[in-house]
């Protein structure tokens, strides 16, 4: 029986915290980005709809893959089952990674003194 991985990804976007669920999360092919694929949303069953989840589902409706900047990711958890995706207000005091992740090596500039 194959194991089904679900990842909960929390990230900051335009001053809000996004909580999404995906089947695949890995370092992307673009340096400094986390690649998130196969987003998972609740199924529409019956008349009960969660307006918050419908809003985020509409925002990611035609998205095949998202590249999230590394410094915007707050947390990635592997969970046993999917929760409700949502967008909430950014509250708290979370320090971001420095904006410059890699500095050039000054000894390799090719300039002679």
N, C-alpha and C positions, 0 to 999 in steps of 0.2 A: 504494500500500500504506500503510495507516494505521499510525502509530507508536503503540506501546503503552507508556505511561509507567508505571513502578512507582516508588513512593517508599518508602524505608525511614525509619521514624519511631522515634526513641528518646525516651522520656519517663520521668519518675519518677512512681511512684504508690505510696503507702503504704510508702516506704522501699525499693522495688525498681525496677529499670530494666526497662522493657518495650521490646521491639523488635518492631514490627509492620510489615507491608507493606500498601500501599494504592494504588489507582489514582488517587484524587483527594485532594489536600491543598490547602487554601487558607485565607485568613483568613475566619473565620466571620462570620455575621450578628450574633453576640454579641460585643461589644467585649471584647478581652483573651483571646480563645479562638482556637485553630487548629482548623479543621473537617477531619475525616478521614473519607472515605467509601470504599465498595467495598473492604473489607479482603480481602486475598488470603492464602489458606492453601494448604498442600500438599494434593494430591489423595490420597485413600486408595487406594493401588494395592497389591494383594497383602496380605501379612500384616505387613510391616514398618511399624511406627508409631513416631513420635517422641513419647515421653510428654510432653516439655516443650511441643512445639507443640500436642499434643492438649489440654493444660491451658489454654493461652491461647486456643485455638480455642473451647473450651467456655465460657470467660469472655465471649467476644464473639459467642457463637452467634446471638443474636437482635438484634444491634446493626446498625441501618441506617446510623447516622452517629454519630461520637463528637466531642465538643467537648472539647479538651484545653486546660487553662489555659496561657496563654502562658509563665508562669514555670516550668512543669513540663517543657517541651519542651527536650531537650538538643541534638537535631540532627535535621535532615531532609535526606536525600540522594535524588537521583534516580539510580536504579541500572538496569543493563541487564537484570538478572534477579532474581527473588525468591530470598531466602535463607530460612532457617528462622526462624520467629517464636519468641521465647523470653522468659522472665522470668528475670532474674538479680539477684544481690545488688548493692546499691548500694555501690560502692567508689570511692574517689577523693575529690578535693576540687574539686568543681564549684560555682562561685558562682552563685546564682540571681539573676534580675532582682529589683530592688526590688519589694516587694509593692504599692506605690502607683505605678501607671504614669502617672496623670494627676492633677495638682494643680489645685484650683480657682483661677481668676484672681481674686485679692482685689480688684482694681480694679473689677470688675463686680458687686460685692455689692449695690449700690443704697443703701448706707448713706452718709449725709452726716456729716462730722465737725463 
